[in-house]
Amino acid sequence: MRTRLGKVFVYAALLAWTLVVVAPLFWMVTTSFKNPPDVFLGPRFLPGVDFAPTARWWVRIFTVERDTLLRPLANSLIIAGTSAVVATVLGALAAYALTRFQFKFGPMKNENILFWIVSQRIMPPIVVVFAVFLMFRVTRLLDTHIGLILVYIAFNIPLAVWIMSNFLAQIPRSVEEAATVDGASPATAFFRVVLPMVTPSLSATFLICFVFAWNEFLFSLILSFARTQTMPLLIAAQHFQRGPQWWDISALSTLAVLPPIVITVALQKYFVKGLTLVGK
């Protein structure tokens, strides 16, 4: 009886959490198909029942505002994709070193070094954004792709190291020793033997880093201007420039969540497996 009640509680909690997550997304998508009066006349949920759906905002995005949309969309894909790939690779290399070799810097050992690396992710971005702005102004990295990519790499590496170190620690050293006996160098053993074994964790790490970079707002607001404007800035501009036009904002927001969703679906098998293995 207690087990059955426990299952009922778990399923009820999962259902409630699903509603909490899905309800804002459903509201956003339906708002993108509403006329302005339907937005301001109170809750209207069902298209064709509570309101007459229209695609005029989507048509305007891909016609009138197409040129305005394409640059921020391309910027976000380039910046988030590149930073996620580099952070994942560097995180895997650092995690491999921390799980295979013993380091000591004064009283600090591998566990302390890993904690220090991960603790950098706890630091609020607002603490360093002004210093980064001054450095980028001197080095002429303001409003450049490479500038934002470097910032996102720096903030995503701690997360990548943490995820990859948990996974690499589970791979026995005997795998690399066997490859070494067969004549492989340590680098060859890592790239040709170890990395293929951690593909699920690499996929999970890449996806998490990509989503963080894709959704980031503060650094892109301070460090970029018109040339490297990203999707979060474009969406925010719909409010700042013309007032709260929620139908336009909702259409752009719906479009902005599509790339992460597509990547998540494509990597779903590896993502779930990677997080499962990390949690063991």
N, C-alpha and C positions, 0 to 999 in steps of 0.2 A: 504493500500500500504506500509506504514511504517512497519507494523507488518510483512508483507511478506519479505521485504528487511532485516529485523532483523533476521528472520529465515534463510534466505539464507546466511547471514553473519555468523551466528552461525554454520550452517552445513559446510560452507567452512572452518571455523577455526578448527572445529573438524576433518575434512578430512585432513587438512594440518598437524595438530598435530599427527594424526594417522600415516601419512606417515613419519613424523620425528621419531616416535617411532619404527615403523615396519621396515623401510628401513635398519637401522644398523643390526637388527636381521636377516633380509633376506640375507643381504650381508654376515653375519657371517656363516649362515647355508650353503649357496651355496659355500662359500670358503672352507668349510670342505669337499666338494666333488670335489674339483678341483685338477688337477695336478699342480706342481710348475710352468711350463711355463704359464699356464692359469692365475695364480695369478699375474704374473709380466708383462703380455702383455696388461694391461689396463682393463677397465671395461668390464666384461663379466657376464651377468645377468641370462640368461635362460639356464638351464641344457638341454643338447641334442640339443640346437640350437646354442648358443654361445660357448659352450665348452662341451667336452665329460665327463660326471660325472664318478667319481670313488669312491669306498668305501674303498680303501686301507688304508686310515688313520684311519677310524673307526675300520677296522679289526685289525690294529696294536695296537690300544688302548686296545682292548679286548683280545688280544693274547700276543704280545711281551711286552706291557707296562701294562698288567693287574695288576701285583703285585704293580707296582709303582702307579697305579691309586686307587686301593681299599683302601689303608690306608688313603690318604687325603680325599677321599669321605666319609669314615666312620667317620673320625675325624670331618669333617664339619657337618655331620648329628648329631653326638653326642653333639658337642659343641653348635651349633646353636639351636638344638631342646631343649636341657636341659636348656640353658640360657633363651630361649623364654618362656618356661613353667614357670620357677621360677619367671622371671620378670613379667609375666602376673598375677600370683597368688599374689605376693607381691604388685604389682601395684593396684590390685583390693582391697586388704586389706587396703592399705594406702588411696586409694580414698574413700573407704567406711567410714573410720574414719574421713576424712576431710569433707565429706558431711553430716555426721550424728552427729558429736560432735563438740563443740566449743573449740578451743585451743587458748592459748595466751602465747607467749614468749616475755615478755617485750612489745614493741609496735607492735609486729607481731601478726596478727590474721590469720584465716584460709586462706583468700585470699592471704595474703603475704607469708604464708608458701607454698601454692601451686605454687605461682610464683617463689619462691626460688628453689623449687624442679625442676620445668620445666626448669628454667634458667641453671641448671647444664648440660642440653643436648646441650646448645649453646656453651659450652666450647670446643675449638678445642682439639682433642685427642693428638695432638703433644705436647701440653702444659704439659701433665701429664705422657706421655709414659716413659720418662726417670726415673721419680720418681717411677713409678710402676715397672720398670725393676729393680731398686735398691732394692725395697721392696721384690720383688719375688726372687731375688738372695739370699737375707738373709734368707727368709722363704722356700727356695728350691721349689718354685712353677714355676720356669722357665721350659719350655718344658713339661708342664703337662696340662691335660684336665681341671682340676679344676681351674687352674690359668686363662686360657682364659675364662672359664665359669663365673668366678667371675667378670672379667673385663666387659664382655658383659652384665651381669646382672646389674652392676652398671650404665652402659651407657644407658640401655634400660628401667630401672625403671622410670625415669622421663617421658618418652614418654607414658609408660603404665599408670602411675598415671593420666596424663593429659587426655588421652582418656577415661579411666574408670570413672574419676570424672565427666566429662561432661554427661556421660550416667546415672550414679547412682543418680545424682542430679535430674533427671527427674522422678525417682521412688518415689511415695508418701510414707511418713512415715506411713500412715495408714495401708499399707500392712504388715509392721513389727509389728505394734501395734496389728493388728488382730491375727497374729501368736503368739504374746506374751500372749494375752488373752486366747488363746487355750492351753497355757502351755509351749510354746517353749521358750528356753533361747535365749538371743541375738545372740549367736554363731549359734544355730540351725536355727534361723530365717534368718541369713545371708547365711548359706551354703545350706539350703533346700528350702528357699523361694526366696531370692534376687538373688543368683547366677544363678538359672535356668532362671530367667527373663532377665538376662544380657548375655545370651549365644551368641547372635550375636556380642555384643561388645567384649566379651572375644575372640571370633574367630578372629575378626579384629585386636585386640591388639596382639594376638599370631602371626598372620601372619606378621604384620609389624615388630615386634621384631625379628622374625625368619629371615626375609629378610635382616634386618640390620646386624645381626650377621653372616649370610651366606656370605654376600658380603664384610665384614670388612677385611681390608688388613694390616693397619699399626701395630696394636697390635699383630696380628699373625706373622708379619714379625720380630718384635723385641722380642717377648716373647716366640716364639716357634722355634724349630729346626726340625730335621728329624722325631722325634717320633710323634709330634703333628702337622705336616704340614697339612694345610688346602687346599681346592681347589684353592682359589686365589693365594696362594704361588706356587702350582704346575703349574698353568697356566703361572705365571710370570717366573718360572724356564725354561720353554720352550724357552724363549727368551734369558735369561741371559746365559744359558749353551751352546746353540747350534746356536745362532743367530736367527733372526726373521723368523722362519718357520711358516708362517701364516696359512697354512693348518692344521698343528698339533694344533696350538693355537685355531683355529676356532672350530675344532672338540671337544677339551676339554671344550671350552667356551660354546658350544651348550649343551654338557652334563651337565655342571655346572648349567645351567638355568632350567634344567628339574625338579629337586626337588621342587623349589619354584613354578613353573608353576603347577605341580601336586597338591601341597597343596592348591594353589589358586583356582584351579578348584574344588577341593573337598570341600572347605569352601566358595565357591563363594556366595552362597545364604546368609550365615551368614555374610560374609565380607561386602557385599553391604548394607545389612540391618543395620549392626552395624555402618558403616560410615555415613549412612543416618540419623540414630538416633543421632549420636554424633553431626552432623552438625545442628540439630534443635535448 
